[in-house]
């Protein structure tokens, strides 16, 4: 044990990569507040640099229905349960690997009824029959001179960390998907309601034209054009209704249920509150908060440890062994029956066809791969945040412009109706005004939904506040290993 403690481990000692030395997510400063529009969902959003993210960030939408289904999904989603089981498996593999720190103790006991041929030894007469009893206790220990065992356990710990952050990523993905799918349902319901209202208006227009045609005040061309416009508006309903049904099925699946077990909650835009204050983590903190970055870092750590394992395999291995027992034809442990042995074995591979050398080179290449993948994950993470911030600024401007367009289209339609009834414009001009209003109404609904979705995307891009989550335990508490706290007890980002 003194040799074990004093020895050093071959291979590189892992050092976590430093965060990117940048102070912002994009070139040039973004406004700290978005535009405001005087409609529900058009409120200004304020960005606060350095503010921490709540663990239950979806509660900022102030939707009891949304909170309810997310709570049920976190307890019943099969993908989440699979990730939890994978983490438990990784922990048990780690604890099993730590067993290599200790000696191997093996007990053996046997009893055999034997007869030997005395003639083989030059004897005469009948061969004796006797019972041979034996019992022994053997102890062997592989001295970890080069730290290969410790590097292997280090690799297993890194794998456990990876599965831990994969679980956090699963939580984040599930909650973000639930929020965006609920927003999609709300958007579809609003689009269906708007389309049904348009169908009602078109039906009323058609009925009025038919009355005018019956008394000769309108021509048949106008009636046919209005009938075509009504049919076109009605044709937009089935695709929207199909999408709504599919979205409901998706929400039900997130809850771990079958489509026939559809949930009772429904969503509309009026029931969702747009968060007005949005936290924006510092760029230096993003690498600590994003579970995909932490998972990539764990993979890099694992690859680093494997270099040490491959290096140690090329060096001499020293094994100590001892055994103590009894072997006798009478009762065990009788005087003179004790046997024992003490030994040491040294193994040094000399030639294996280049296997060990190329395994080490492969481990180095795997580390280079993990390093490049880590950098790619970091770049993508910063891009996600930058895209979300830009999108929210653009969404606010789009809502403002689309609301103005919808108001202008509505005013234009009212004026066109009055002018048509007065005979001042043709029906073609009225039909154009109707179509413009229809498109503006649907576009406004879609733009509002996009703003809600992009708000959820910002929380997801910033890591989702998993380090503050208290709604559900990530996994059953770790009991720790034989050498202290378990891998689940890792330090979390400090945002104090």
C-alpha positions in Angstrom: 0.0 0.0 0.0 2.9 2.3 0.7 4.2 1.7 -2.9 0.7 2.3 -4.2 0.3 5.7 -2.4 3.8 6.8 -3.4 3.7 5.8 -7.0 2.7 8.1 -9.8 0.2 7.4 -12.5 1.4 7.4 -16.1 -0.4 9.3 -18.7 -1.6 12.9 -18.7 -3.3 14.4 -15.7 -6.6 15.8 -17.0 -7.1 19.6 -16.8 -10.6 20.9 -17.8 -10.5 23.2 -20.8 -10.7 26.9 -20.0 -13.9 28.7 -21.1 -13.7 30.9 -24.2 -12.2 34.3 -23.3 -15.1 36.4 -24.7 -17.4 38.9 -23.0 -20.5 38.7 -25.2 -22.3 36.2 -27.4 -22.3 38.2 -30.6 -20.4 41.0 -32.3 -21.7 44.3 -31.1 -24.0 45.0 -28.2 -27.6 43.9 -28.3 -30.3 46.2 -26.8 -31.2 45.2 -23.3 -34.9 45.5 -24.0 -37.1 44.4 -26.9 -39.8 46.5 -28.5 -43.3 46.5 -27.0 -46.6 46.1 -28.7 -50.0 46.8 -27.1 -51.4 43.3 -27.5 -51.3 40.2 -25.3 -47.9 38.6 -25.9 -46.4 41.8 -27.2 -44.9 43.0 -24.0 -41.3 44.2 -23.9 -38.7 41.7 -22.6 -35.8 42.8 -20.5 -32.4 40.9 -20.6 -30.4 40.8 -17.4 -26.8 39.8 -17.7 -25.5 37.5 -15.1 -28.8 36.6 -13.5 -29.2 33.0 -12.4 -31.8 30.7 -14.1 -34.5 29.1 -12.0 -34.6 25.3 -12.0 -38.3 25.3 -13.0 -37.9 28.0 -15.7 -41.2 27.0 -17.4 -43.2 28.3 -14.4 -42.3 31.8 -15.7 -45.0 31.3 -18.4 -47.6 31.2 -15.5 -49.6 28.3 -16.9 -50.9 25.8 -14.3 -51.7 23.4 -17.1 -48.1 23.5 -18.4 -46.7 23.0 -14.9 -49.0 20.1 -14.3 -48.1 18.1 -17.4 -44.3 18.8 -17.0 -44.6 17.5 -13.4 -46.2 14.3 -14.6 -43.8 13.9 -17.6 -40.8 14.1 -15.3 -42.1 11.2 -13.3 -43.3 9.0 -16.2 -41.4 9.7 -19.4 -39.7 6.5 -20.6 -36.7 8.2 -22.2 -36.0 9.9 -18.9 -36.3 6.6 -17.0 -33.9 5.0 -19.4 -31.4 7.8 -18.8 -31.8 7.3 -15.1 -31.2 3.6 -15.4 -28.1 4.2 -17.5 -26.7 6.4 -14.9 -27.2 3.8 -12.2 -25.5 1.2 -14.4 -22.5 3.5 -14.8 -22.3 4.0 -11.1 -22.3 0.3 -10.4 -19.6 -0.2 -13.0 -17.6 2.5 -11.2 -18.0 0.8 -7.9 -17.0 -2.6 -9.4 -13.9 -1.0 -10.9 -12.9 0.4 -7.6 -12.7 -3.2 -6.4 -9.4 -3.5 -8.2 -7.8 -1.3 -5.4 -8.1 -4.2 -3.0 -6.5 -7.7 -2.8 -8.3 -10.6 -4.3 -9.1 -13.2 -1.6 -10.2 -16.7 -2.6 -11.2 -19.6 -0.5 -11.0 -23.2 -1.7 -12.1 -26.4 0.0 -12.4 -29.9 -1.4 -12.6 -33.6 -0.4 -11.8 -36.4 -2.7 -12.0 -40.2 -2.3 -8.8 -41.5 -4.1 -7.0 -44.7 -5.0 -3.4 -44.7 -6.3 -1.6 -47.3 -8.3 1.3 -48.5 -6.0 2.8 -50.4 -9.0 3.7 -47.1 -10.6 6.0 -46.4 -7.7 7.5 -49.9 -7.6 5.2 -51.2 -4.9 3.3 -54.4 -4.5 0.0 -55.4 -3.2 -3.4 -53.8 -3.3 -3.7 -50.1 -3.8 -4.8 -48.2 -0.8 -8.0 -46.2 -0.8 -8.0 -42.9 1.1 -9.8 -39.6 1.5 -7.9 -36.4 0.7 -9.2 -33.3 2.4 -7.8 -29.8 1.5 -8.7 -26.2 2.4 -6.8 -23.1 1.5 -7.1 -19.3 1.5 -5.3 -17.5 -1.3 -4.6 -13.7 -1.5 -3.2 -12.0 -4.6 -2.7 -8.3 -5.2 -1.6 -6.5 -8.3 0.6 -3.6 -7.3 -0.6 -0.5 -9.1 3.0 0.7 -9.7 2.2 2.7 -12.8 -1.3 3.9 -11.9 -3.1 1.8 -14.6 -5.8 0.8 -12.2 -6.3 4.3 -10.9 -6.5 5.6 -14.5 -9.1 2.9 -15.3 -11.2 4.0 -12.3 -10.7 7.6 -13.3 -12.1 6.6 -16.7 -15.1 5.0 -15.1 -15.7 8.1 -13.0 -15.6 10.2 -16.1 -18.1 7.9 -17.8 -20.4 8.2 -14.8 -20.1 12.0 -15.0 -21.0 11.7 -18.7 -24.1 9.7 -17.9 -25.0 12.2 -15.2 -24.9 15.1 -17.6 -26.7 13.1 -20.3 -29.5 12.7 -17.7 -29.5 16.4 -17.1 -29.6 17.0 -20.9 -32.6 14.6 -21.1 -34.4 16.6 -18.4 -33.7 19.8 -20.3 -34.7 18.4 -23.7 -37.9 16.9 -22.3 -39.1 20.1 -20.5 -38.1 22.3 -23.5 -40.0 20.0 -25.9 -43.1 20.1 -23.7 -43.1 23.8 -23.5 -42.6 24.3 -27.3 -45.2 21.6 -28.1 -47.7 23.2 -25.8 -47.0 26.6 -27.5 -47.5 24.9 -30.9 -50.9 23.6 -29.7 -51.9 27.1 -28.5 -50.8 28.5 -31.9 -52.8 25.9 -33.9 -55.9 26.5 -31.7 -55.6 30.2 -32.4 -55.1 29.6 -36.1 -58.1 27.3 -36.2 -60.2 29.9 -34.4 -59.1 32.7 -36.7 -59.8 30.5 -39.8 -63.3 29.6 -38.4 -64.0 33.2 -37.9 -62.8 33.9 -41.5 -65.1 31.1 -42.7 -68.0 32.7 -40.9 -67.3 36.1 -42.4 -66.9 34.6 -45.9 -70.2 32.7 -45.4 -72.0 35.9 -44.5 -70.5 37.6 -47.5 -71.6 34.8 -49.8 -75.1 34.9 -48.4 -75.3 38.6 -48.9 -74.1 38.4 -52.5 -76.6 35.6 -53.3 -79.4 37.9 -52.0 -78.1 40.7 -54.1 -77.9 38.4 -57.1 -81.4 37.3 -56.6 -82.6 40.9 -57.0 -80.2 41.7 -59.7 -77.9 43.9 -57.6 -74.9 41.6 -58.1 -73.6 39.5 -61.0 -73.0 35.8 -60.9 -69.2 36.3 -61.3 -69.0 37.9 -57.8 -71.1 35.1 -56.3 -68.8 32.4 -57.8 -65.7 34.2 -56.7 -67.0 34.5 -53.2 -67.9 30.8 -53.1 -64.4 30.0 -54.2 -63.0 32.2 -51.5 -65.2 30.5 -48.9 -64.1 27.0 -50.1 -60.4 28.1 -50.0 -60.9 29.2 -46.3 -62.6 26.0 -45.4 -59.9 24.0 -47.0 -57.4 25.5 -44.6 -59.1 23.9 -41.6 -58.5 20.1 -42.1 -54.6 20.5 -42.2 -54.7 22.6 -39.1 -56.9 20.2 -37.3 -54.6 17.3 -38.3 -51.6 19.1 -37.0 -53.5 19.8 -33.7 -54.3 16.1 -33.3 -50.7 15.1 -33.9 -49.4 17.7 -31.4 -51.8 16.4 -28.8 -50.5 12.9 -29.5 -47.0 14.1 -29.1 -47.8 15.7 -25.7 -49.4 12.5 -24.6 -46.4 10.5 -25.6 -44.1 12.9 -23.6 -46.2 11.8 -20.6 -45.5 8.2 -21.3 -49.1 7.5 -22.3 -50.7 6.0 -25.3 -52.7 8.3 -27.7 -56.0 6.9 -26.4 -55.0 8.1 -22.9 -55.0 11.8 -23.9 -54.5 14.3 -21.1 -57.3 16.7 -20.2 -55.2 19.9 -20.3 -55.4 22.1 -23.3 -53.4 25.2 -24.3 -54.2 28.5 -25.9 -52.1 31.7 -26.3 -54.3 33.6 -23.8 -53.3 31.2 -21.0 -49.6 31.7 -21.5 -47.7 34.7 -20.1 -44.7 35.9 -21.9 -41.8 36.2 -19.4 -40.8 39.9 -19.2 -37.4 39.4 -17.5 -35.0 37.0 -19.1 -31.7 36.0 -17.4 -28.6 35.9 -19.7 -25.7 34.0 -18.2 -22.2 35.3 -18.6 -20.3 33.6 -21.4 -17.7 32.3 -18.9 -20.4 30.5 -17.0 -22.1 28.9 -20.1 -19.5 26.0 -20.2 -20.5 25.1 -16.6 -24.3 25.3 -17.2 -24.8 23.5 -20.5 -25.2 19.8 -19.8 -24.0 18.9 -23.3 -20.7 20.8 -22.7 -20.2 19.1 -19.4 -20.9 15.7 -21.0 -18.4 16.5 -23.7 -15.9 17.5 -21.0 -16.5 14.1 -19.3 -15.8 12.3 -22.5 -12.6 14.2 -22.9 -11.6 13.3 -19.4 -12.4 9.6 -20.1 -10.3 9.7 -23.2 -7.4 11.2 -21.2 -7.5 8.5 -18.6 -7.5 5.8 -21.3 -4.1 7.1 -22.5 -2.8 6.3 -19.0 -4.4 2.9 -19.0 -2.8 2.1 -22.4 0.6 3.3 -21.2 0.5 1.3 -18.0 -0.3 -1.9 -20.0 3.2 -1.5 -21.7 5.1 -1.5 -18.4 6.0 -4.3 -16.0 3.2 -5.6 -13.8 4.1 -6.9 -10.3 1.7 -9.3 -8.5 2.1 -10.4 -4.9 0.4 -13.6 -3.8 0.2 -15.8 -0.7 -1.8 -18.9 0.3 -2.4 -20.7 3.6 -4.2 -24.0 4.0 -4.3 -27.6 5.0 -4.1 -30.8 3.1 -4.4 -34.2 4.8 -5.9 -37.6 4.6 -7.3 -37.2 8.1 -9.0 -34.2 9.7 -8.3 -30.8 8.4 -5.8 -28.6 10.3 -4.3 -31.6 12.1 -0.7 -31.3 13.1 1.6 -31.4 10.1 -1.1 -30.8 7.5 -0.5 -27.0 7.1 0.7 -25.8 3.7 1.5 -22.3 2.7 3.2 -20.3 -0.1 4.4 -16.7 -0.6 5.4 -15.4 -4.0 5.7 -12.5 -6.3 5.4 -12.4 -10.1 6.7 -9.9 -12.5 5.2 -9.7 -16.0 6.7 -7.6 -18.8 5.4 -7.8 -22.3 8.2 -7.9 -24.8 6.5 -8.7 -28.1 2.8 -8.7 -29.0 3.1 -7.7 -32.7 2.8 -3.9 -31.9 -0.5 -4.4 -30.2 0.2 -2.3 -27.1 1.9 0.5 -29.0 -0.9 0.9 -31.4 -3.5 0.7 -28.6 -1.8 3.6 -26.9 -1.7 5.6 -30.2 -5.3 4.8 -30.7 -6.0 6.2 -27.2 -4.2 9.4 -28.1 -6.2 9.7 -31.3 -9.4 9.1 -29.3 -8.4 12.0 -27.0 -7.8 14.3 -30.1 -11.2 13.3 -31.3 -12.9 14.1 -28.0 -11.0 17.4 -27.9 -12.3 18.4 -31.3 -15.8 17.3 -30.4 -15.7 19.3 -27.2 -14.7 22.5 -29.1 -17.5 21.8 -31.5 -20.1 21.5 -28.7 -18.9 24.8 -27.2 -19.1 26.6 -30.5 -22.6 25.2 -31.1 -23.7 26.2 -27.5 -22.5 29.8 -28.0 -24.2 29.9 -31.4 -27.5 28.7 -29.8 -27.5 31.5 -27.3 -26.6 34.1 -29.9 -29.3 32.9 -32.2 -31.9 32.9 -29.4 -31.0 36.5 -28.4 -31.1 37.7 -32.0 -34.4 35.8 -32.5 -36.1 37.5 -29.6 -35.1 40.9 -30.7 -36.4 40.1 -34.2 -39.6 38.5 -32.9 -40.5 41.6 -30.9 -40.1 43.7 -34.0 -42.0 41.2 -36.1 -44.9 41.1 -33.6 -45.0 44.9 -33.7 -45.0 45.0 -37.5 -47.5 42.2 -37.9 -49.9 43.7 -35.4 -49.8 46.9 -37.3 -50.3 45.0 -40.5 -53.3 43.1 -39.0 -54.9 46.4 -37.8 -54.4 48.0 -41.2 -55.8 45.0 -43.0 -58.9 45.0 -40.8 -59.4 48.7 -41.3 -59.0 48.2 -45.1 -61.5 45.4 -45.1 -64.1 47.4 -43.2 -63.6 50.3 -45.6 -63.8 48.0 -48.7 -67.0 46.5 -47.4 -68.7 49.9 -47.1 -67.4 51.0 -50.5 -68.6 47.8 -52.1 -72.1 48.1 -50.7 -72.1 51.7 -51.9 -71.0 50.5 -55.4 -67.8 52.5 -55.2 -65.4 49.5 -55.8 -65.6 46.1 -57.6 -66.0 42.8 -55.9 -62.5 41.9 -56.9 -61.2 44.8 -54.7 -63.2 43.5 -51.8 -62.0 40.0 -52.3 -58.4 41.2 -52.3 -59.0 43.1 -49.0 -60.5 39.9 -47.4 -57.6 37.8 -48.5 -55.1 40.3 -47.1 -56.9 40.4 -43.8 -57.0 36.6 -43.6 -53.3 36.3 -44.2 -52.5 39.1 -41.7 -54.6 37.5 -39.0 -52.9 34.1 -39.3 -49.4 35.6 -39.6 -49.9 37.5 -36.3 -50.9 34.3 -34.5 -47.8 32.5 -35.9 -45.5 35.4 -35.0 -46.7 35.5 -31.4 -46.2 31.7 -31.1 -42.7 32.0 -32.5 -41.9 34.6 -29.8 -43.0 32.3 -27.1 -41.1 29.4 -28.6 -37.9 31.4 -28.9 -38.2 32.5 -25.3 -38.2 28.8 -24.3 -35.3 28.2 -26.7 -33.2 30.9 -24.8 -33.8 29.1 -21.5 -32.8 25.8 -23.1 -29.7 27.4 -24.8 -28.5 28.7 -21.4 -28.7 25.3 -19.7 -32.2 25.3 -18.2 -31.1 25.9 -14.6 -30.6 22.2 -13.8 -28.3 23.1 -10.9 -31.2 24.9 -9.2 -33.8 22.2 -9.9 -35.8 21.0 -6.8 -38.9 19.6 -8.5 -37.6 16.1 -8.8 -34.4 14.4 -7.8 -32.1 13.6 -10.8 -31.7 10.0 -9.5 -31.9 8.1 -6.2 -29.2 9.5 -3.9 -25.8 8.0 -4.3 -24.5 6.1 -1.3 -20.9 7.0 -2.3 -18.1 4.7 -3.0 -15.6 3.0 -0.6 -13.4 6.1 -1.0 -15.8 8.9 -0.2 -18.7 10.7 -2.0 -20.1 9.1 -5.0 -19.9 10.6 -8.5 -23.4 12.0 -8.2 -22.1 14.3 -5.5 -20.2 16.4 -8.0 -19.8 20.1 -7.5 -22.4 22.2 -9.2 -21.9 25.7 -10.7 -21.5 28.3 -8.1 -23.8 31.3 -8.8 -23.8 32.7 -5.4 
